[in-house]
Amino acid sequence: MPKTEKSLIVNGKPYALDISPDIPLLWVLREHLRLTGTKFGCGIAQCGACTVHLEGKAVRSCSIPVGEVFGKKITTIEGIPPDHPVKRAWIQAQVPQCGYCQPGQIMQAIAFLNENRNPSHEEVTQAMEGNLCRCGTYPRILEAIMAASSALSRV
């Protein structure tokens, strides 16, 4: 596969890369940019561990060739401020156990809450159903998202 120099905008910073456009975005983030917060889970966009924001929308980075996102704005978990209401709610609700799925869960939750600031429990459950947690912390995830929703609605 031929290499092409193109640029990515990740967490607000431009990166010029000389890579094949067919490499999945996940591996570019982890291996080339050393942004390892985004996790490899299944490799087929079914578990959500690799969720990042592409132009503000939650996407599965394991299934997107980097050539499709050259020049577009990408946000990883590293680009979310520590004081973001979702991150604060995650800590308050003591969501993480093993923590592996948490970056993808948080990225999915933020994208969802950007679209729906006042969701019902059912809407949260539906929005998050594609993000798997091996530890089964779903009740705490729901609690954290509802708390973050409340905090965001006051802003």
Protein Blocks (a to p, Z undefined) as FASTA:
>chain_A
ZZddddddeehiacdddddfkbcfklmmmmmnopakbccfklnopnommgcceehiacdf
klgcfklmgoiacddfklpcfklmklmmmmmnomalnlmmmmmmmmmmmmmmmmmmbbcf
klmmmmmmmpccfkopmmmmmmmmmmmmmmmmmZZ
